[in-house]
Amino acid sequence: MVDVPRELVQHLGRLLAAERRAKGTRRGTRALTCFYQALLVLIWFRKGEDLALLGAGFGISRATAYRYRDEGIAVLAAQASDLHTALRRAADDGWSHVILDGKLFDCDRLTETTLSVKGETIDAWYSGKHRDFGANIQAIMRPDGLPIWTSQAMPAHLHDTSCARELGVTAALNWSAAELDLPTLADSGYESAGHGIKTPIKQPADGSRLAPDNRAYNRLLRGLRWQGERGFAILTGRWKTLRHTTASPRRIGEIVAAALHLTHFEYRYLPESC
């Protein structure tokens, strides 16, 4: 038993059926039907099961289980909207602002190295801040906390602002503030990202207190931003496989995008189950 709605299994099954037709797969040549392949993929997302054991439960080999899972991830991630479309939809839905946040998604250790700003050789996918290996994912959330867009995976050694700038996120958010009247709220890690991205005012370097109007600004910003920051918790709380993955860190962005589509389906079509 797995606690996902049958409608979600059928939805993924239809996507997989369309993919098989596009590839020209002949009827009866697959080990699992589209419905059971969708069920396998959703069990992996929901419970984070070992694929060798999961495949054995469905009567297929480990290699076939991995291939079926990857196919399911690909068709789900392909449904994700691009950033500008997601921002336009948020503005059309009447939201007053969006929230930008980043998260390190845990993964196994990777031997890929890179050079630090000091010219030293470091692990590309190791975060000194979190003291762990993982992939940096940027996300845009609605004020009610529902994520509307997630980025591709970036190496964990990069700062949130560096990831957002390299991916073009800050440029898109400044555009939405100017063109759509949709500003972005973010934490102090995104300071100086642009006029359309509102961040808290930091304490003066000399240790003096902030002025009363600046303290009021920070309090109002925190009061508007806190609920949106639960967006990543919605994803990791619902889809256990996001808490730790053994897949390549470069694929984590695709996996998170697939989980985002599953979450949106449940929220949009099955609100009573959320």
N, C-alpha and C positions, 0 to 999 in steps of 0.2 A: 504494500500500500504506500502511496505517496500523496501528500496533501497538496496537489495542484488540481485546478478545475479541469474537467474533461474537455471543456471548450478550448482550453489552452493547448491540450494535446492535439486536438483536431486542427487547431490553427497551425501549429508547427507541422503537422502531418500534411496539410495542404501545401505549405511552402516547400516541403521536401518532395512532394509529388510533382510540383511545378519544376523543381530542379532536375528531377529524373527525366521528365519529358524533354527539358532543354538539352540534356546530355544524350538523349536518344536511348535511354536504358530500356531494354526489352522486358516485358511483363514476365514475372516469375523467375527472374535471374538473380534477385537479391535474397539474402538470407532472412531478412526481416521486411515486413510490410512497412509502409510509411508511418502508420499509426504506432507500431511497436518501436520503430526507430526513434520517433518523436518521444515516446515514453522513456526510452533509454537515455536520451539527451537530457530530458527534464529531471530524471532521477539523479543524473550526474550533477546538474546545476543545483538541485535542491538539497542533496545529501552529501555531495562530494565523495561519492563511492569510488573505490579502486576499480579501474576499468577492467582489469583482468577478472575480478570477481563479478562485476556487473555484467560483463560479456558472458561469463559462464551461466549466470542466471537466465540469460536470454538464449542460451544455446549456441553462441557464436564465439569465435576465437578472439584472443586479445587484440590482434592486428585489425580485425574487422570492427571491433568495438571502438578502437581509436579512430579508424577511418569514418565510421558512422557519427561519432561525436564531433569530429572536425567538420564534417559536412553540415551537421546541425548548427554549429557555431557560425559557419560561414553564411548560411541562408538567413539566420537571425540578425547577424551584424549588418547584412546588406539592407535591412529595413530601416536602419538608423538614418535620421535626418542630418544634413550638414548644419554647421553652426548658425549660419545666417538664416536658414529656414526655421530653425528652432527659435531663434530670437524673434523673428517676425510672427511666429505663431503665438509666442508669449505676449507680445504686444497686442495682437488681435484679440486675444482672450481677455484683455483688460488688466493684466498684472501691472503693478506700478513700478516694479524693479525685479532684477534677478540677482542671484548670489553666486559668486565665484569662490571655489575652494579646490584644494588639491589633497590627494591622499597617496600614501605609499602602500601598494598592494604587495603583500608578502609572497615571496617565491623562493625556490631553492637557490643555493649559491651558484654563481656563474663566473667563469674564469676570464671573461672579457675585461680588458684593462683600457685605461685612457690616461691622459695627462691632466693634472690639476692645474689651477691657475698659477701655482708656484712652480710648475714644471716637473712635479713628482708623478711617478707612476702609481695609479690608484685603481681600485676595482670600480668599473663603470656603473655597476648595478648595486653598489653598497652606499647606504645613506649614513653619514656620520651623525646626523641629527637623531635618527631613529635607532642607530646601531644595528641595522638589519639590512638584508638584501631584499630588493623589490623593484617595482616599476612605479614611476610617478604618473598618476592619472589626474588630469584637470577635468572639472565638471562644472556645469551651469545648473543651478537649481531654481525652481520657482519659490516664491515666498512661503508656500505651505510645505516646502521640503522635498517635493518630488523632483528628481533630476530630469532635465530635458535634453541634455547633451553631455557626452563624455568624449575625451580626447584619445588619441593613440598613445601607446606607452612610451615614456621617456625614461632614460637612465636615472637611477635613484640619486646619483651624486649631484644632479642639477637642482638648483633652487626653484621653488614654485614660479617665481617671476620669470626666470630664464626659460622654463618650459612654456609658460603662457605666451611669452614673446616669440619664441622660436616656432610655435605652432600657429601663430597668427591670432591667438585668442584675444589678446589685449587690443589689437587693431579692430577686430570685429565688435568688441564690447564698447569701445569708444565711438565706433560708427553707430551702434544701436542707441547710445545715449544722445547722439546728435540728430540722427535721422528718425528714430522711432520714439524718442522721448522715454527711453527705457534705460535708466542708469543701473549700474552694478554696484553691489556692496561686497566688500572683501575684508579680510583681516590685514593686519599690519605687514604681513609678508609680501603684499602686493603694492607697497608704497611706491609712488612715482610711476605707476603703470599708465597713467593718463587721466585727464579730467573727467572722463565718464566712469571711472572706477573709484568709488568712495572708500577710503580706508581710515582707521582711527588716527587721531593725532597723537604722536609719541610724546613721552615725557621729555622736558628740556634736558639737555646734556649736563647742565650745571646742578641738577637735582631739585630745582625749584618746582613748585606745584603748577599744574596747568591753570590757565585762566578759567573762570567759571563758565564762560560760553563754550570753551573747548571741551571742558568736562561734560557739559550738557550734550554737546555734539556726539562725543564718544558714547555716552549712555544711550542716546537715541539710536545710534548706529548698532550697538550691541542688541538693543531691544528688537530691532528689525531683522538682524542677521541670524540670531540664534536658531530659529526654527529651520531656516534653510540649510544650516550646517548639518542637519540630520539626514541629508540626502544620501550620503555614503552609507549611513547606518541602515537605511531602507534597503539598499542593494545587498550589503553583506549580511544583514539579518535575515533576508528572505532566501538568498542563494548562498548556501554554505560553502560552495566550491570557491567563492571569491576570497574567503578568509586565508587560504593558502593554496597555491597552485604549483604543480610540478611542470607545467608547460613552459615553453621558452618565454622569458620576460617580454620579449618583443610582441608576443601574441596576447598579452594580458589586455591590451586595449581593445582587441577584437572580442575577447571573452566578456569584458565589462559592457561593451556596446550590445552584445547579444542579451546579457542579463537585463540591460536597460529596456530593450524592446519587450522582453517577457513581463517586466514590471509595468510598463505602460499598457500592455494588453489587459492585465488584471485590473489596473486602475480605471481604464477607459470603458471596458466592456463588462467587467465583473466587480463593480465597486463594493458589493456586499461581501465579497470574499477577502477584502483587504482590511 
